[in-house]
Amino acid sequence: MKSGMLIGVLVAAGGLAPTAALGAGGGHQHGPSAAQLAESKRLVAERQHQVRSVSHRIGVAQQRLKQLNVTAEVAFEAYDAARVKLRAAKHAVHTAHIVLSAANHEVDKGEARTARFVKAQYEGGGFTTLTAFLEPGGPGRLFSRMGAIEAISRSEHTTIERLQAARIYQGVVSKRAEAVQAKASTASRAATKAKSIAVAAVDAQQNVLTKLHQQQAHLQTLLAGAKSTASRLAREHLAALARARRRAARQTTTTTSTSPAPSPYSGSSGSTAGTVSAATAASALQSAESQIGKPYQWGAAGPNSYDCSGLVMWAYAQAGVHLDHWTGSQWNEGAHVSRSQLRPGDLVFFAYNVGDPSTIHHVGMYVGNGQMVDAPYTGVNVRYDGAFRSDYIGAVRPYQR
């Protein structure tokens, strides 16, 4: 495979060259194929999308559950109020019946007394003409007694009328109380039904939320597995690159050294006119160092995760310098400088063939003392690494633009 065919993969993987470029035949000796690396990346992205999707659905479900809980609280309060009113109405009806019963009893007693009095006086013969003349004191005494009887009768009659009026009033009150009780019973039944509906809705939504959480946990497990597989393939890929370099070294050297020939670019010492100032480079480096500890992710350019070229692009963007998100572009977006010219903030590049820039697969930012800060590979966070590895191809100082 010609090295130029690697460009598409380099763009997709943020600078990671495919193992397939090492030669034909595949197999464990050559590490995972480009197709395997691409599929592992695709699967990680798919799982991440699924986790984000279910997380969004959980948020919506939680908001819906919150609304249903509020509705349920209102229904519970209405239910409690209806129950209190129903109890009060039942008590009022009971009280009205007691009062009505007492009034009826008093009226019955008054009527009975009057009936007994009339019967005793009129049906018992106590007021015949003869009795009137034989009564001690004569007719005058009779008239006096009859006046007293009439007064007692009027009093009893008035009392009975009053008791009957009370009985009628209490009857009206009792009917009204019963009407209130009927209305309260209807309201209580409605409140009970509303409460049951609210409880059912909350329970159903809680079940939905529980299932979404279970789905989220399952997807997160799948995502962790996909990331683990992708990380393992990336490590195997890098190991295959190292093996390929060692084989190439053994085939091209006449000595016992297994180190590759120095890159023709590592000693470059061209003009640095138009490049960024030391202060700008230091500012970009400081931004990159502030991201140490954040995870590597293919195609990412911050602020939460990065690939190698994404970290460089983001860091220089913080200093107002634009770089493309690809090692192939970044190699040509500045002046090439030698190791002796390196200063903090310069870009250091690595390739599996140090004589061919089209095979560049990694970039970092030089810190000093032979160290760089970089986003290494899947499963490893942004960190400090040695800058002068065996696959070092050269360095670039970005142009100010």
Secondary structure, 3 states (H helix, E strand, C coil): CCHHHHHHHHHHHCCCCCHHHHCCCCCHHHCCCHHHHHHHHHHHHHHHHHHHHHHHHHHHHHHHHHHHHHHHHHHHHHHHHHHHHHHHHHHHHHHHHHHHHHHHHHHHHHHHHHHHHHHHHHHCCCCCHHHHHHCCCHHHHHHHHHHHHHHHHHHHHHHHHHHHHHHHHHHHHHHHHHHHHHHHHHHHHHHHHHHHHHHHHHHHHHHHHHHHHHHHHHHHHHHHHHHHHHHHHHHHHHHHHHHHHHHHHHHHCCCCCCCCCCCCCCCCCCCCCCECCHHHHHHHHHHHHCCCCCEECCCCECCCCECHHHHHHHHHHHCCCCCCCCHHHHCCCEEEECHHHCCCCCEEEEECCCCCHHHEEEEEEEEECCEEEECCCCCCECEEEECCCCCEEEEEEEECC
